[in-house]
Amino acid sequence: MIFITAEKLHFVFYLSIGLLSLPLLTECDKIRLVGPSRCSGRLEVYHSESWGTVCDDHWSLANADVVCRELNCGTVLEAKKGAFFGEGQNRIWLDDVQCTGSERSILKCPHRPLGENNCGHAEDAGVVCSEYVRVVNGTNRCSGRVEVHHDGNWKRVCNDWNKVDADVVCREINCGTTVNQAEVPNFGSTHDLGGIKPKCFGNESSLSQCSLQEFKESCVDATVVCSNSKLLRLKNGTSRCSGRVEIHHDGQWGTICDDRWGMQEADVVCREMNCGSALSAKYRSFFGRGQDQVWLDDVECTGHEKALADCPHRGFGENDCDHNEDAGVVCSDSVRLFNGTNRCSGRVEVFHNGHWGEICSNWDNEDAKVVCKELNCGPPKPTQETSSFGNSGLGVYTSVCSGNVTSISQCTLQELTGRCESVSLSCGGNPPIRLVNGTDRCSGRVEVQHDGQWGTVCDDEWDIKDAQVVCRAMDCGTAKTAKSSSFFGPGQGDIWLDDVACIGNETSLMHCRHSTLGQSNCGHAEDAGVVCSADIRLINGTDQCSGRVEFYHGGQWSAAYNVNWGMNEATVVCREMNCGDAVKFSGSYGQGTLQRGYTVSCSGRESSLTLCTLRDYVGTGRDHLEEASVKCSGNVKLSDGPSQCAGRVEFFDKGQWGNVCGESWDVNDANVVCRQLDCGRCHKITTLPQYGHGTGQTWIDQIECNGLESTLSQCPQRPFRDKTCNTSSVAGVVCTGSLEARLANGKDECSGRVEVRHGNVWQTVCDTDWTLSKAEVVCEQLECGNAMSAPGAAQFGQGSGSVVEASNSCFDNVTSLQQCSLKGFRGARCGHEHDASALCAAQVRVVGGSGQCSGRVEIFYKGQWGTVCDDDWEMSNADVVCRQLGCGHAVSAPLSAHFGKGTGPIWLDNVDCKGEESAITHCTHPGFGVNNCGHGEDAGVICLGALQKPQITLSPATEVNWGERVEITCRVDTEHLGGTFILKKTQGSFKMEKFSENEAATFILPTADFSQSGSYFCEYQKKLANQVINYPQGNTADLSVSVKLDKPSISLTTPHAMVIYSPDEISVTKGSSLSITCSVQSTYRGGFFHLTKSNKSTVASLPAIGHTIFYMAYFQFTAMDFTNQGEYNCVYGVNMSSKSFCSVPSKSLHVTVTATSSSSVVSGLVGGLVVLVLVLVIGYLVWTRRRRGAGAMVQFSNRFGGAIKHDEDERSNGAFDGRSHNTQVNENAQSRSPEQNNADADNVVERVPEDLAGRVCYELEPLVLS
């Protein structure tokens, strides 16, 4: 025997505690909040050596509750969406997180595989937790036992407190004020936390601001029940636990809309109302119409929330309902099953004398029948099939039922003072459901029993979510397919259910939304069926082909454990599920509750997981061995295309891939494939082997989808009747998800908000620099014809995610758009209120008529001409076609293939034009290719005649300077003179009108500015006595407004400001003064000159002086130093409309500074004398030439603008007049021959000394007239 001392025992105990806490610490280190405090901020997750964010899709209070608990914070206050705490960076690690609220880590909640998302950082999720207070073990987040964070640890609050203290707690957790309870509720107790006694004044915002006193002795835990300000009540019911659900908000009671209302929502309501289990969810004002507000709509609970207000919903007051859709519930008011695996299993608890208690296990099968029947759960299961669902700290009762009782409340209940083993119960479920005429117990026609009779289910709105509920209710694993059109043969008797719309997590088909039992508009040819996986199921996945693996073996469901689990095992699972290839053999899909499981070893060739080597593993309750999971490709893929969303369609069936026959392939089938692959919708289909034949077989059955199915396997498949499939015809599809651009939120896929793709992320485009030519590129990419307009300002609603620039490099042509989609677009600073849009119009023609303006209407769409069906075809429709063709107004709108039957697709049906649309495809219609017509119903038009588009011209040019006058002329060739010209821009609301009796009208923009840049077009309309003739819209012309600055000049000024010259370099002595002159000819006043030095840094800036078109500035250096030497340039800049513009730099002036010396002084004197002599010589020459009246005249001006004259006669003439001198010089020039002029000019050049760098002039540059 080994003895361990007390000290060692303590050491072992604490070491064990430390080791057990390591996983928790590691988990906590994987998340953080980036925000104003440790318990509020943007949620970030650490994975693959980097932090990333969490997308707010499905983000809820239950998710936030898990985060608060994981970070050791207090009660959850808010779940924030839309990057409330700012946008994060790097990867988005988590998306579609859906916690129940009981998980110990956000990473244990079901979610998409790490790194997979369809979000941008504008959707980053955040949480706000209470930092210092939490309430635990309550019925909702606003009730429970109170604990406070003090000195770095959580401690319980002792019950030695009052209402003032409790009100501070309720206020801190955003739960209103305390509610007085006649009886103190029992929220349990804890003895491993220290005690705290608070003392508050009542004005504190947090309990941590109150006086807190440590309490060493034992005390009773404090509890609180806050009003939550979102109280519930049930109205017009038959008991306290049934009725119309109403919620209190903003001081007013209101109802809840029944959209998406189901058993999960009913479960939350019943629990919040302290009632028993939910028996049914009621729709369509079952308990009468409410009044006042409809507070909630689209409520989507998981069923685990503590309060209905915690479930995701549109927002208080946001709805599209009226009181005819008020939701209700029926709860059991006296019994509930708690902590079970479904709503028909759990620990039995009864409501007696105002509170809930357990039932002791000394009861019999008769008592069990009463409870199961009362809960609408069918008969009880045998005792050996019932698990133990634990005990609680509630009071205990014994029950004795006798006679024909219908409720446990009618039995004799007696309270016990001691403890006993509580009763656990599993009921069979009700109403019964069965599968008929299938190939095994888990496939067949769905039938339900009602009023003792079996009946079928209509396939209206029947989909994979409904099938999931059936498979779960039948204990048959995961749904493989939802079958329609009496796939398993027509049934008999009643059709009990129609319009079934399950969410997918219901436990019974009766819990899904459906029409009234027995009411349908179906026949047995529409009986619904299912095919379930039978012996295998995937739990908590993002679709039917991913999740945690459980399989049926030995008469019960067991878990597959992640021990040596790999691609071989995943391959077998995917094959057995008919889900294609294994993609991943790991993932986070939550933790199961099964205690029994197996480790599995497969070769990869087995047809079922049960045929692999299985080794039994039974959990002890302490260990948490991770369960195995898989992600499969799904049973459809697109092969040999440019992306995963375009290519040859391959379908997985019977364990192998095969092509789909293309002979019956249509848009409806293709839409299902694109939807299943999360690739948007069908862009166009192919039936030629454009993407090859592949190496597999071709499935020869024809697939007949209606286009609404969620998977291809749901579509009816049957052999061709009169022929066999030509296997050279192979189905293919290009989905919109493979395109580089799309148009969102429009009437159809050819109009809407422009969105461009980079990788798997869609981004909107800023409307700055967005033009019609760029919209044309998008329309061409989508094969939607020509761009008719390019509106901005989020005309089709604001998008989400990031915004990119409409750069010329990306929107020059389709190729450049594709390249930017691969490499990425440049981000823009626009908000989504500036999202750009495009309206495309398919090309239209008329065929079979007498000319260009009459015939059968045909539309060119997705590379193919097709017709228009004549359903609802009217003159207003024909009028739009005629105007689009440039053929004036419609005279007639013929029906029934008046101009002969067309061929190819029927692109449009049920067209409804107002008559003002610019293209037929802009009118309301169900969608391209959606019709119920034949070519015997092709529509036609007969138009008045050809009308010319108005032409547009811009003067002086399409590119003008800011402030310049612009004339825009609209001209039309027409016999209908005397009409109105309308000038418009493709963006914005700009519009100018002018009536003209002639064929043209001119619109004037007096001073062009940047807001007037854009694409302009003309319209012309002629008003007649009984109609208005609208001519076709003219072509566009782009006007560009810019600021162009001339290159400035740089020169030097003598110390006496009498002479300036422009050398390339100059040497000056240290200490001497220097004046640099910058000048420019410019039409833009109010500018600045910037003098820059060698390193391009600005030495100084001065405002420009001058007037009209000539501006200058002087930069003075009073005492030159060696630091002043270098290369100097002048730059001219102006500010226009809050934008800055600068010229190119002037030529460079190199300044060298030398030391002072006596020799330099002498050199300076000599140089000065030379310059003086040169000036005298030049003066003499000029005087001589003026006397002869020939040659060129050079006139210099002084600093004050006056002319410097050479004799008394000239000085008497006053200010310099350029026009008079021009005239004089021209006269002199005309009096001489060209030979004489050239000779004199040459003489002047010869007489200029070469050692004078640059020209010599007075102050300004010389005005040379020749």
Secondary structure, DSSP 8 states (H G I E B T S, - for coil): -----HHHHHHHHHHHHHHHHHHHHHHHTTEEEEEEETTEEEEEEEETTEEEEEB-TT--HHHHHHHHHHTT--SEEEEE-SSTT----S-EEE-S----S--SSGGGS--S-TT--S--GGGB-EEEE-SSEEEES-SSTTEEEEEEEETTEEEEEBS---HHHHHHHHHHTT--SB---SS-------SSS-EEEEE--S--SSGGGSEEEEE-S---B-EEEB-TT--EEEES-SSTTEEEEEEEETTEEEEEB-TT--HHHHHHHHHHTT---EEEEE-TTTT----SEEEE-S----S--SSGGGS--S-TT--S--GGGB-EEEE-SSEEEES-SSTTEEEEEEEETTEEEEEBS---HHHHHHHHHHTT--SB--GGG-------SSEEEEEE--SS-SSGGGSEEEEESS---B-EEEB--SS-EEEEE-SSTTEEEEEEEETTEEEEEB-TT--HHHHHHHHHHTT--SEEEEE-TTTT----S-EEE-S-B--S--SSGGGSB-S-TT--S--GGGB-EEEE-SSEEEES-SSTTEEEEEEEETTEEEEEB-SS--HHHHHHHHHHTT--SEEES---------SEEEEEE--S--SSGGGSEEEEEE--SS----B-EEEE--SEEEEEEEETTEEEEEEEETTEEEEEBSTT--HHHHHHHHHHTT--SEEEEE-SSTT---SSEEE-SEE---S--SSGGGS-EE--SSS---TT-B-EEEEGGGSSEEEESSSSTTEEEEEEEETTEEEEEBSTT--HHHHHHHHHHTT--EEEE---TTTT----S-EE---TTTSSSHHHHHHHHHH---B----GGGB-EEEEE-EEEEEEEEETTEEEEEEEETTEEEEEB-TT--HHHHHHHHHHHT--SEEE---TTTT----S-EEE-S-B--S--SSGGGSB-S-TT-----GGGB-EEEES------EEEEES-SEEETT--EEEEEE---S--SEEEEEEESSSS-EEEEEESSSEEEEEESS--GGG-EEEEEEEEEE-SS-EEE-----EEEEEEE------EEEEE-TTSS-EE--SEEEEETT--EEEEEEEE-S--S-EEEEE-TTS-EEEEEE-EEETTEEEEEEEESS--GGG-EEEEEEEEEEETTEEEE------EEEEEE---HHHHHHHHHHHHHHHHHHHHHHHHHHHHHHHT-S-EEE-B-TTS-B--SSHHHHTT-S--HHHHHHHHHHHHHTS-HHHHHHHHHHHHHHS-TTS-S--BSBS--EEE-
